[in-house]
């Protein structure tokens, strides 16, 4: 049972930290997929001593600042954030609900319940996430329109299901159910479990934080390092579950993995401890695990929940 308690701690609050005027409509349509350059950007949540806020950094580390050049407080607790493809609108959740923030506007609450692991659909029309419940033993995966209407619960009650992720075409949802990876239609119908026969036996039921690559060719996920371990690893495999491999980083803790828009990079939150005794930073590496870079390198403050950002 120990591994399930660990998975609960990692996944329930977003899979990244073990301890704690009329708004404009986003542009709809197929998002552009730019090639990364040295001036690409990564946004994240900075857990400073006053209040969590959203920061951003250039991937060449030449500049780091608050998102959009202004302090963006997100409430007393951080649960997750997701951006529109053009990077000018962010959706996030805290203890009072789900909010929408436009670059030139003020935060506007669109839903009155708390959620985690938010992700915007590929067409920019719908949000996907986990609806918080009174007990940590069960969760609900939901979708909602970006204006807060049409809330739909995808999963049955009484289960613990986390890490929901849109397929690249937005027709399916990948998620984790008690350490196993499942696939269902965005309409709610369960399709199948994704088996990973190439993974070690002690790892196959410890997955969390799954994310499908934009080109649909690979899945990245977190997993426990092995039976009896509290350390986590980053793994990648094919959508049919074959080709499993661990991407070595030399770190003990990994979470919040996200693909770059061009499928060439992965960002994640990482650290040298699993119990919060050391701070966590935002890291970037190539999709094959090479070229690891510590982006934030803050001396005393942790950064979590990295997201690729089209503009800052």
C-alpha positions in Angstrom: 0.0 0.0 0.0 3.0 2.3 0.5 3.3 3.1 -3.2 -0.4 4.1 -3.4 0.1 6.6 -0.6 3.1 8.0 -2.4 1.2 8.2 -5.7 -1.6 10.0 -3.9 0.8 12.6 -2.5 2.4 13.2 -5.9 -0.7 13.3 -8.0 -3.6 14.8 -6.0 -2.4 18.4 -6.0 -1.1 18.4 -9.6 1.7 16.0 -9.6 4.4 18.5 -8.8 4.9 19.1 -5.0 4.7 16.6 -2.2 3.7 19.3 0.4 1.7 22.0 0.0 -14.6 44.1 -18.3 -15.9 41.2 -20.5 -13.1 38.7 -21.1 -12.0 38.0 -24.6 -12.6 34.5 -26.1 -9.4 32.6 -26.8 -8.5 32.1 -30.5 -10.1 28.9 -31.7 -8.6 26.7 -34.2 -5.5 24.5 -34.7 -2.7 25.8 -32.6 0.5 26.8 -34.4 3.5 24.6 -33.6 6.6 26.7 -33.6 10.1 25.4 -33.6 11.9 26.1 -30.3 14.6 28.7 -30.3 17.0 30.1 -27.6 14.3 32.6 -26.8 11.5 30.2 -26.1 9.7 30.6 -22.7 8.7 28.4 -19.8 6.1 29.6 -17.2 5.9 28.1 -13.7 4.5 28.7 -10.2 7.0 30.2 -7.8 6.3 29.3 -4.2 7.7 32.4 -2.5 7.1 33.2 1.1 4.4 35.8 0.5 2.0 34.1 -2.0 2.5 31.8 -4.9 2.8 33.6 -8.2 3.4 32.8 -11.9 6.9 33.4 -13.2 8.5 32.9 -16.6 12.0 32.3 -17.9 13.7 32.2 -21.3 15.0 28.8 -22.1 18.5 30.2 -22.6 18.3 31.6 -19.0 19.1 35.1 -20.2 16.0 36.6 -18.4 13.6 35.6 -15.7 10.6 37.7 -14.5 7.0 37.6 -13.4 4.5 36.5 -16.1 3.7 39.3 -18.6 6.1 41.6 -16.6 3.7 42.0 -13.6 3.2 40.2 -10.4 0.5 37.5 -10.9 -0.7 36.2 -7.5 -2.8 33.1 -7.7 -4.1 32.7 -4.2 -2.9 30.9 -1.1 -2.6 27.4 -2.7 -1.4 26.4 -6.1 -3.1 23.6 -8.0 -2.2 24.0 -11.7 -2.3 26.2 -14.7 -2.8 26.0 -18.4 -2.3 28.6 -21.2 -4.0 29.2 -24.5 -1.8 28.5 -27.5 -0.9 32.2 -28.1 0.1 32.6 -24.4 -2.2 35.5 -23.7 -4.7 33.8 -21.4 -4.0 31.5 -18.4 -6.5 29.4 -16.5 -5.6 28.3 -12.9 -7.2 27.0 -9.8 -6.8 27.8 -6.1 -8.8 27.1 -2.9 -11.7 29.4 -4.1 -12.3 28.1 -7.6 -11.1 28.1 -11.2 -10.0 31.4 -12.7 -9.3 32.9 -16.1 -6.7 35.7 -16.4 -6.1 37.6 -19.7 -2.9 39.3 -20.2 -4.4 42.8 -20.0 -7.3 41.9 -17.6 -8.0 40.9 -14.1 -8.7 37.4 -12.7 -12.2 36.2 -13.3 -13.7 33.2 -11.5 -15.4 30.9 -14.0 -16.1 27.9 -11.8 -16.7 27.8 -8.0 -15.0 24.4 -7.3 -11.3 23.7 -6.8 -9.5 21.6 -9.4 -6.0 20.4 -10.2 -4.0 19.3 -13.3 -5.8 21.7 -15.6 -5.2 21.3 -19.4 -6.7 23.2 -22.3 -8.0 21.2 -25.2 -6.1 21.4 -28.5 -8.8 23.5 -30.1 -8.9 25.9 -27.1 -12.6 25.4 -26.3 -12.5 23.1 -23.3 -10.8 22.6 -20.0 -9.9 19.2 -18.6 -8.9 18.6 -15.0 -9.5 16.8 -11.6 -12.4 18.1 -9.5 -11.4 18.1 -5.8 -13.4 16.1 -3.4 -13.8 16.1 0.4 -11.8 12.8 0.7 -8.4 12.1 -0.9 -9.5 8.5 -1.6 -11.6 9.5 -4.7 -11.4 12.0 -7.5 -13.5 13.0 -10.5 -12.1 13.9 -14.0 -14.2 16.6 -15.6 -14.4 18.8 -18.7 -15.9 22.2 -19.0 -16.2 25.0 -21.6 -13.7 27.8 -21.1 -16.5 30.1 -20.0 -17.3 27.8 -17.1 -20.4 26.2 -18.7 -21.1 22.6 -19.8 -19.3 20.9 -16.9 -19.2 17.1 -17.6 -17.9 14.4 -15.2 -16.1 11.8 -17.3 -15.3 9.2 -14.6 -17.6 7.2 -12.3 -17.8 8.0 -8.6 -15.7 6.1 -6.0 -12.5 5.9 -8.0 -9.1 7.5 -7.7 -8.2 8.8 -11.2 -5.6 11.4 -11.9 -3.3 13.0 -14.5 -5.9 13.6 -17.3 -4.4 14.5 -20.6 -6.0 15.3 -24.0 -4.9 13.3 -27.0 -3.4 15.5 -29.7 -6.6 15.6 -31.7 -8.8 16.2 -28.6 -11.0 13.2 -29.1 -9.6 11.0 -26.3 -8.3 11.4 -22.7 -5.4 9.7 -21.2 -5.4 9.3 -17.4 -4.0 7.3 -14.5 -6.1 5.0 -12.3 -4.3 3.8 -9.2 -1.0 3.7 -11.0 -2.2 2.2 -14.3 -2.6 4.2 -17.5 -6.1 4.2 -19.2 -7.6 5.7 -22.3 -11.2 6.9 -22.7 -13.1 8.9 -25.2 -13.6 12.6 -24.5 -17.3 11.8 -24.4 -16.6 9.6 -21.3 -16.6 6.0 -22.7 -13.7 3.9 -21.4 -11.6 2.4 -24.2 -8.8 0.3 -22.7 -5.8 0.1 -20.4 -2.4 0.8 -21.9 -0.1 -2.0 -20.9 3.7 -1.4 -20.7 5.2 -4.9 -21.1 8.8 -3.5 -21.4 8.6 -1.8 -18.0 10.1 -3.6 -14.9 7.4 -5.4 -12.9 7.8 -3.1 -9.9 7.2 0.0 -12.1 4.1 -1.0 -14.2 1.6 0.0 -11.6 3.2 3.2 -10.3 2.6 5.7 -13.1 1.6 9.4 -12.6 1.6 12.6 -14.6 1.1 11.3 -18.1 1.4 13.6 -21.1 0.9 12.8 -24.8 3.4 14.4 -27.2 1.8 17.0 -29.6 2.7 14.8 -32.6 1.0 11.7 -31.0 4.1 9.5 -31.2 5.2 9.3 -27.6 3.9 9.4 -24.0 5.9 10.8 -21.1 5.1 9.8 -17.5 6.4 9.7 -14.1 6.9 6.4 -12.3 8.4 5.1 -9.0 12.0 4.1 -9.3 11.3 0.5 -8.2 9.6 -1.7 -5.6 10.0 -0.2 -2.1 11.5 3.1 -3.4 10.2 6.7 -2.8 12.3 8.1 -5.6 10.6 8.9 -8.9 11.8 8.7 -12.5 10.7 10.0 -16.0 9.9 7.4 -18.6 8.7 7.6 -22.2 7.0 4.9 -24.3 4.9 4.5 -27.5 1.1 5.1 -27.3 0.6 1.4 -27.5 2.7 0.9 -24.4 5.8 -0.6 -26.1 9.3 0.9 -26.2 9.4 1.8 -22.5 12.6 3.5 -21.3 13.8 5.6 -18.4 15.3 9.0 -19.1 18.2 9.3 -16.6 18.6 12.7 -14.9 20.5 12.0 -11.7 17.7 13.5 -9.6 15.6 11.8 -7.0 12.3 13.6 -7.6 10.5 14.3 -10.9 7.0 15.5 -11.7 5.0 17.9 -13.9 6.4 16.7 -17.2 5.4 18.6 -20.3 6.4 18.3 -24.0 7.5 21.3 -26.0 5.2 22.3 -28.9 7.7 20.9 -31.4 8.1 17.6 -29.5 11.9 18.1 -29.1 12.1 19.0 -25.4 10.6 18.1 -22.0 10.3 20.4 -19.0 9.7 19.1 -15.5 9.9 19.9 -11.8 12.8 18.1 -10.1 14.9 17.9 -7.0 17.3 15.9 -4.9 14.8 14.8 -2.2 11.4 13.3 -2.1 10.3 14.7 1.3 10.6 18.5 0.7 13.9 18.8 2.6 15.5 20.5 -0.5 14.0 23.0 -2.9 12.7 22.0 -6.3 13.7 23.7 -9.6 12.4 23.7 -13.2 14.5 21.5 -15.6 14.6 21.1 -19.3 16.0 18.3 -21.4 15.9 16.9 -24.9 13.2 14.3 -25.6 15.8 11.5 -25.5 17.0 12.6 -22.0 20.2 14.3 -23.1 21.1 18.0 -22.5 19.7 18.4 -19.0 19.5 22.1 -18.0 18.4 23.5 -14.6 16.5 26.6 -15.7 15.5 28.3 -12.5 18.4 27.6 -10.0 16.7 29.7 -7.3 18.8 29.5 -4.1 15.9 29.2 -1.6 12.5 29.2 -3.4 10.9 26.2 -5.1 9.4 26.5 -8.6 6.8 23.9 -9.8 4.2 23.3 -12.5 6.3 24.2 -15.6 4.4 25.0 -18.8 5.6 26.1 -22.3 4.7 29.6 -23.1 4.3 31.2 -26.5 4.9 34.7 -25.3 5.6 36.6 -22.1 
